[in-house]
Structures are given as structure tokens and as C-alpha cells.
Amino acid sequence: MVTFGGPGVMLLGALVSGVLAALLALALARRTGAVFAVAAAGFCWSLVVIALVTLVPATGAPGWVAAETRLDYCSTDIGGPAPDGFWIFDGGQRLLNTALFVPAGALGTLAACRWRSAGTLVPLLVLGLAAFSGLIEWTQLELARLDRACDLTDVIDNATGAAIGAGVGVALALVLRPWRARGD
């Protein structure tokens, strides 16, 4: 049986996708300006990293999960039992779930501030990131081979991180002014 997963796979995926994101930023910079290019490419990269961290099995795929051990529902125990540590970093899992979405919220917001409709785009971005989190949790529920647990608390923590990131992105936009290279 071949296993797949673990921190090494996640880090390799993050490295490869980071190189591709850097190439995307270089390609976009000539047409859109450096601020938007880096923000847009960084946003795409952060989505890939989120998917890697949340969907790649933490210790390698077990190959199968017995039907009687597979949960057929998503935990709705808001703020319920979460481990004190996490398998990569020490610290609370809820804090890490929140922190994981801050870069996507910040970079997406910074990219959205290039357009005049940023006031509409930024809230939609936060809602989109919350939906992305929900999709991840649903995938964890449906694909038992991932050996991950679906938890509504994760969606709340991820959406909180996206909202915090959006606030950081607005502050960055006021400093970096991505609209200077506006093409609309």
C-alpha cells in the first residue's frame, strides 16, 4: 500500500506552488503594477497552501478508513474539544486555523483594492473565503481517506482569519495604493 501525505508533502507543494506564484507575479507586474501582481499571485499561492495544509493527510494516507469509524456528520460543537497542540506547531489549533486564512484575506483585499468596486469586492472576498473553508470541511467529511475531521468551528475560525486579513489588507492598501496602476 502506498501512502501519501505528511509535512514533507505539504512543504514541497508549498515550495513548488510558491515558485509558480512568483512566476505569475512577474508576468502580471508589467501589465498591472507590482503591488497588484504580488498581491494577486500571493493570494493564489495562499489558497494552494490552505488546501495543502487542510487536505493532505497529516501523517500519510491510511489507505482506507473502516466504515464504522468514519463520521457521517460534521461536528457542530462550536468551540468544542480542540487539541492543545497541532501536529506541526505548538499552540492552539483554533489559533492556527484563524492564522491560516489571514494571508489570503490580506492579499485578496490588497488585490481587490486596485478597482473602484473594492467596497463590494472585499466583503465578497471574505464570504468567498468562508465558503472555501466550508468546501474544505465538506471535502474532509466526504473523503474519509484523508483521515481528517469536519468541524464547524474550523469554518468560524477560518472566516475570522479572513476578516482579520481583510482589515490588514485595507491598511496595506492605504499605504501601498494599488489603484495607482489601475487599468479600469
C-alpha positions in Angstrom: 0.0 0.0 0.0 1.3 3.4 -1.0 0.8 6.3 1.5 0.8 9.9 0.6 0.9 12.9 2.9 2.7 14.4 5.9 4.5 17.7 6.4 7.1 16.9 3.7 4.5 16.7 1.0 2.9 19.9 2.2 6.2 21.8 2.3 7.1 20.5 -1.2 3.7 21.5 -2.5 4.1 25.0 -1.0 7.5 25.4 -2.4 6.5 24.3 -6.0 3.4 26.4 -5.9 5.4 29.4 -4.5 7.7 29.3 -7.5 4.7 29.2 -9.8 3.2 32.1 -7.9 6.4 34.1 -8.2 6.4 33.5 -12.0 2.8 34.6 -12.2 3.7 37.8 -10.2 6.5 38.5 -12.7 4.2 38.0 -15.7 1.4 40.2 -14.2 3.7 43.0 -13.0 4.3 44.6 -16.4 0.6 44.9 -17.1 -0.8 45.6 -13.7 1.9 47.1 -11.5 4.0 45.3 -8.8 1.6 45.7 -5.9 -1.4 44.1 -7.6 0.8 41.4 -9.2 2.4 40.3 -5.9 -1.0 40.5 -4.1 -2.9 38.5 -6.7 -0.2 35.9 -7.1 0.3 35.7 -3.3 -3.5 35.3 -2.9 -3.5 32.3 -5.3 -0.5 30.8 -3.5 -2.1 31.2 -0.1 -5.2 29.3 -1.4 -3.0 26.5 -2.5 -1.2 26.4 0.8 -4.5 26.3 2.7 -5.6 23.4 0.6 -2.3 21.6 1.2 -2.4 22.1 4.9 -6.1 21.1 5.3 -6.5 18.3 2.7 -3.2 16.5 2.6 -3.2 13.7 5.2 -1.3 14.8 8.2 0.8 11.6 8.6 0.2 9.9 5.3 -3.0 8.4 3.9 -4.0 5.3 5.8 -5.3 3.9 2.5 -8.7 3.2 4.0 -10.9 4.1 6.9 -13.3 1.5 8.2 -17.0 2.4 7.6 -17.8 2.1 11.3 -15.1 4.6 12.3 -16.0 7.2 9.6 -18.1 10.0 10.8 -21.1 10.7 8.6 -21.7 14.2 10.0 -19.8 17.4 10.7 -19.2 18.3 14.3 -21.4 21.3 15.4 -19.8 21.5 18.8 -18.8 25.2 18.4 -15.6 25.8 20.2 -15.6 22.2 21.3 -12.7 19.9 22.0 -9.7 21.0 20.1 -6.2 19.6 20.9 -3.8 21.8 22.8 -1.2 21.4 20.2 -1.1 20.8 16.5 1.0 18.3 14.6 3.3 20.9 13.1 3.5 23.8 15.6 2.9 24.0 19.3 -0.1 26.1 20.2 -3.8 26.1 19.9 -5.4 24.5 16.8 -8.1 27.2 16.8 -5.5 30.0 16.6 -3.7 28.2 13.8 -7.0 27.8 11.9 -7.5 31.5 12.2 -4.0 32.4 11.3 -4.1 30.2 8.2 -6.7 32.4 6.5 -5.2 35.8 7.4 -2.7 36.0 4.4 -5.5 35.1 2.0 -7.7 37.8 3.4 -4.9 40.4 3.4 -3.6 39.6 -0.1 -7.0 39.2 -1.7 -8.1 42.5 -0.2 -4.9 44.3 -1.4 -5.5 42.9 -4.9 -9.2 43.9 -4.8 -8.4 47.5 -3.8 -7.0 48.0 -7.3 -10.6 48.5 -8.5 -13.1 51.2 -7.7 -15.6 48.5 -6.7 -13.3 47.4 -3.8 -16.1 48.3 -1.3 -18.2 45.5 -2.8 -15.3 43.1 -3.6 -13.8 42.9 -0.2 -16.9 41.7 1.7 -17.5 39.2 -1.2 -13.9 38.0 -0.8 -14.4 37.4 2.9 -17.6 35.5 2.2 -15.8 33.5 -0.6 -13.0 32.5 1.8 -15.6 31.4 4.3 -17.3 29.3 1.6 -13.8 27.9 0.6 -13.4 26.9 4.3 -16.8 25.2 4.2 -15.9 23.4 1.0 -12.7 22.1 2.7 -14.7 20.8 5.7 -17.2 19.1 3.4 -14.3 17.5 1.5 -12.8 16.3 4.7 -16.2 14.8 5.6 -16.7 13.1 2.3 -13.2 11.8 1.7 -12.6 9.6 4.7 -9.2 8.5 3.3 -7.9 12.0 4.3 -8.3 10.9 7.9 -9.5 14.4 8.8 -12.5 15.6 10.8 -15.1 18.0 9.6 -15.8 20.7 12.3 -18.0 23.8 12.0 -15.7 25.5 14.5 -13.0 25.4 11.8 -15.2 27.3 9.4 -15.8 30.0 12.0 -12.1 30.3 12.9 -11.2 30.4 9.2 -13.8 33.1 8.4 -12.5 35.1 11.4 -9.0 34.9 10.0 -10.2 36.0 6.6 -11.9 39.0 8.1 -8.8 39.9 10.2 -6.8 39.6 7.0 -9.2 41.9 5.1 -8.6 44.5 7.8 -4.8 44.1 7.4 -5.3 44.3 3.6 -7.2 47.6 3.8 -4.4 49.0 6.0 -1.8 47.8 3.5 -3.8 49.3 0.6 -3.8 52.7 2.2 0.0 52.6 2.4 0.8 50.8 -0.9 -2.1 52.3 -3.0 -2.6 49.5 -5.6 -5.0 51.7 -7.5 -2.1 53.8 -8.9 -1.7 51.3 -11.7 -5.4 51.0 -12.2 -6.5 49.9 -15.6 -10.2 50.4 -15.4 
